[in-house]
Amino acid sequence: MASINENRRERFKRLATKRTNAVLQKLKVLGNCANRQAYEYSEDEVEKIFATIDKYLKSIKPKFHFTKEEKFKL
């Protein structure tokens, strides 16, 4: 059983590293859009972009936390 857990852990580490680096790269590319000499945008548009990113992050992060199983009680 330990070898199965280790394989799952190693797979998680490999995929999480790869996917995190891909997200960071995409954020870096998004940051290139901040160049006002090349692009025109409003503060509202910027707020909408980051509100959407923040919302998505807040929906994903709880999936990684261990939750206590609550028992029903009257």
C-alpha positions as CSV (number, residue, x, y, z in Angstrom):
1,M,0.0,0.0,0.0
2,A,2.9,2.4,0.7
3,S,4.2,2.1,-2.8
4,I,0.7,3.1,-4.2
5,N,0.7,6.2,-1.9
6,E,4.2,7.1,-3.0
7,N,3.3,6.7,-6.6
8,R,0.2,8.9,-6.1
9,R,2.3,11.5,-4.2
10,E,5.0,11.6,-6.9
11,R,2.3,11.9,-9.6
12,F,0.7,14.8,-7.7
13,K,4.1,16.5,-7.2
14,R,5.0,16.1,-10.9
15,L,1.6,17.3,-12.2
16,A,1.1,20.1,-9.6
17,T,4.6,21.5,-10.4
18,K,3.9,21.4,-14.2
19,R,0.5,22.9,-13.9
20,T,1.5,25.6,-11.4
21,N,4.3,26.7,-13.7
22,A,1.9,26.8,-16.6
23,V,-0.5,29.1,-14.6
24,L,2.4,31.3,-13.6
25,Q,3.6,31.6,-17.2
26,K,0.1,32.5,-18.4
27,L,-0.1,35.2,-15.6
28,K,3.2,36.6,-16.8
29,V,1.8,36.8,-20.4
30,L,-1.3,38.5,-19.1
31,G,0.9,41.0,-17.3
32,N,2.3,41.9,-20.7
33,C,-1.1,43.4,-21.5
34,A,-0.4,46.1,-18.9
35,N,1.8,47.9,-21.5
36,R,-0.2,51.1,-22.2
37,Q,2.0,51.8,-25.3
38,A,0.7,48.6,-26.9
39,Y,-2.8,48.3,-25.5
40,E,-5.7,50.5,-24.4
41,Y,-7.9,49.4,-21.5
42,S,-10.0,50.8,-18.7
43,E,-9.8,50.4,-14.9
44,D,-13.2,48.6,-15.1
45,E,-11.7,46.0,-17.5
46,V,-8.7,45.5,-15.3
47,E,-11.0,45.1,-12.2
48,K,-13.1,42.6,-14.1
49,I,-10.1,40.5,-15.1
50,F,-8.7,40.3,-11.5
51,A,-12.1,39.8,-9.9
52,T,-12.6,36.8,-12.1
53,I,-9.1,35.4,-11.3
54,D,-9.6,36.0,-7.6
55,K,-13.1,34.4,-7.7
56,Y,-11.7,31.3,-9.4
57,L,-8.8,31.0,-7.0
58,K,-11.1,31.3,-4.0
59,S,-13.2,28.5,-5.5
60,I,-10.3,26.2,-6.1
61,K,-8.2,26.7,-2.9
62,P,-10.7,25.0,-0.5
63,K,-10.5,21.8,-2.5
64,F,-6.9,21.4,-1.2
65,H,-7.8,21.7,2.5
66,F,-8.7,18.8,4.7
67,T,-12.1,19.3,6.2
68,K,-13.2,17.8,9.4
69,E,-16.2,15.5,9.0
70,E,-18.9,17.1,11.1
71,K,-21.3,14.8,12.9
72,F,-25.0,15.5,12.9
73,K,-26.3,16.9,16.2
74,L,-29.6,18.3,17.3
